[in-house]
Amino acid sequence: SRLSRIYELQRRGVAFETPAALSEALDLYNLTQVSAYDYFRRIGLPSEFIYEFIDGASRDNYNQDGSLNALADLVSLAGAGLAGDVFELQEGTAQIPQRLLQGAEVRLNTRVEAVRLHPSQLNYAILDAAGRETSVDAVVLATPL
């Protein structure tokens, strides 16, 4: 599959400057440029199925309808039980980010002016709008779909 190509690229140490470059290398970029509604109509799925089943999975996973891009909606269908096994965590998936964040300092609603590789080459330096520079091990950017 197109997605499984990522493993070979990782083995070869291939890196990408942008998410768009990654999706282009996997031949998935076009799916990010069309709404899920348009994509599923184009491949001939009945409107009832799109609005009742696919929209349901999208709203369940992302709290958004099929106006989001087709790639995101196709990913949401991976957990809808269409093929293969679907698993759940006993206490819900909310525990995954909660446990990942244990011991981490999280700054929400903080305007970042710059991110650069720290001179040590081991972490990153973040400059916020207040002029504070902070050394961090990882940066997570969260944006709307």
N, C-alpha and C positions, 0 to 999 in steps of 0.2 A: 504494500500500500504506500501511498505518498507519505504518510506520517512516519512509517517505519524507516524511511530514508535517513531520518535524523540520527539513527544509531550509527550508521556508517560514517556520516559526516562527523559525529563526535569522536569515533575511533580514529579518524584521520586528523583530529585536532582543528577542524574547520570552525571558525568563529564568524559572527556576523555583526556588522556595524549597527544595523537597525532591525526591528521586527519585520519590516517590509522585505528586507534582503533575505531573512530567514524564510519567510513565507514564499518568496519567489523561488528560492532554491528547492523548496519542497513542492513546488507547483500548486500552491494553495492561495497565492496572492489574489487571484481573481475572485475567490470566495469571500474575501474581505471587502470587496468593492461592490457587492450586490446584497440587497436585503434578503433575509431568509424567505420572506413572502415571495419575492420575485424569483428566487432560485427554485424553490419548490414548485411554483406554478410552471416555470420554464421546463422542468423535467417531467411535468405531466401529472403531478399528484392532485387528487381531487381537493377542492377548496374545503370541504367538510373535514377531511383528514388533517389538512394544514391547520385550520382554526381550532379544531377540537383536540387533536392529539399533539401535534408538534408545538402549537402555541402553549399547550398545557405544560409540556416539558420545559420549554423556554421560560415560562413564568415561574415554574417551580425552582429552576436552577438560577435564574438571573433576575427574576422579578421584572422582566421585559417581554414584550410581545415580539412577533416575527419581523419587526422593523429593524432589529439589530442585524449585524452582518451574518451571512450564511455560514461562514466557518464557525462562529461562536455557537450558532444554533445546531449545527451538525455535531459539535462537541457535546452540547447538552443532551442530544439524543443518545450518545454513547452510554449514558446511565439510565436510559429509559427501558432497558430490557429487550431491545429489538434483536440482539444477537449476543451470544455468550452469557456469562454469568454476571449478575449484579450483586454486590455485597453492600452491607451497611455496618456501621460501627455501633456497638451496643448502646453507647451513650450519645450517639449522633456525631456528625462530622464537624460540628462547631468546636469540638475539643481539639481538632488538629491545629488551627491557628492559635487557639488559646495556649496550647502546650508549646508550640513553636516560639511564642512570645514570652514565655516564662523567663524571667531574668533579663529581658531585653528592655532597653529604653525606647519607647515609641513616642514620636512627636507627631501629633495630628495637626492639620491646618497650619502648617509652617511653610512659609514661602522660602524656597531654596533659590539662591542666586547663582550658585556654581557648585559643580561636583567635579573633583579632579583626583587623579591618582596621587596619593600621599607620597612625598619624597622617599619614604622608606620602601615604596613599591609593594607594601604588604596590606595596605588598606586605603581608604578614601578620605579625602578632606571635603567636608561639606561647609559651604558658606551660606548662612541664612540672611534674610533681609535685614536683620538687626546688626549684621556685621560680625556675628559670632562664627568662629570656625571650630568645627568638631571633627575629630578623627573617628571613623566608623569602620567596621568590618564588612558591612553590607548595606546596600541601598535598595529599598523596595519602592517602586513607583506604582501607585494605584490610580487608574484612570477609568472613567466610565466606558462601557463597551460602545 
